[in-house]
Amino acid sequence: MTKRQLWQRFTAHIDPMLMLGLSLLMFTSLMVLFSATDGSWLRLGGQGVNILVGLTFLWIVANLPLHYLMRTALPVYSLGLLLLIGVALFGEISHGARRWLNIGVGTIQPSELMKVGVPLMMAWYFEKHEATLTWKNYLIAALLLIVPVALIARQPDLGTALLITASGFYVLFLAGLSWRIMGGMAVAAIASAPIMWNMLHEYQRHRIMMLLDPSQDALGKGYHTIQGMIAVGSGGLLGKGYMAGTQTHLDFLPERSTDFIFAVYSEEFGLIGTVILLAMYLFVIGRGFMITASASTYFTRLMAGSITLTFATYAFVNMGMVCGILPVVGVPLPLVSYGGTSMLTLLLGFGMLMSIETHQKLNKT
């Protein structure tokens, strides 16, 4: 077997268009992270390892036939649920939140696993009942979503809970949930807002209030929002130049390698650079929708659509948070912010997208 044949066999289940978009975003991550950490090769190497591990799992999942992908739904969901219960009972507390679980060789954040596990389980459930869907099936699917979300919100981790809620809602929507029911859910959510407000932790209520007027506590609760907006706005049209952002390198910008890395990018590359970054995200999202539209089964359509829409939601929430149009909820910029668990989870999802695309092509041929 020649080298070319080996390469073709190795990349047989890698979608080239999707891989191009992901590679551009991950290269951007390395470039901006180097600036955000003041040229830290250690931090850069750590992100490089995160990317390599994530790509390894992407390749493994992309090569899984679709029926194997479906079989993983129940084990992945069950494992994630057990780990969340483990966090509630034995989890480590950091910054006032119990979100991490020590497994001996290190700590993990099980809520990240449920970003894949919840939509996977719900899509599998709807596939099993496709021929006889009733309101009871939608209710059971909603319970599959509510249980892990409640455990995550209890940690507390409102940002992750909301994102997993969104991923589950997308499955319900794509499965044909009627507009009448969705309208009723929206009315119920609005009506229960005062109750939900009282259930929020004090720091969560402060974050929402800071969205309305961050200047009322400019050096405290509103600091993140104000500094993020200053960094984004100060980039102007062309930006201040690579590694030349003053908000970043004078240490005004908080969490600059994780939640606020978009502010670092915008300050250094300006409006034009931001438009290019948005184009990268739209390219990946557009390719995801193309795969969704061509999906040949109920399960693959639900799964591909949920993965794509959830990825779009992640990007929108992070950018909106940094620009001051959404409250600060601790959501990283997908594939760009530093982080191992987040990178792994996202690339696992895209591995599923590639499996859906390439295996259905093989089935047709």
Order of alpha helices (4+ residues) and beta strands (2+ residues): alpha-alpha-alpha-alpha-alpha-beta-beta-beta-alpha-alpha-alpha-alpha-alpha-alpha-alpha-alpha-alpha-alpha-alpha
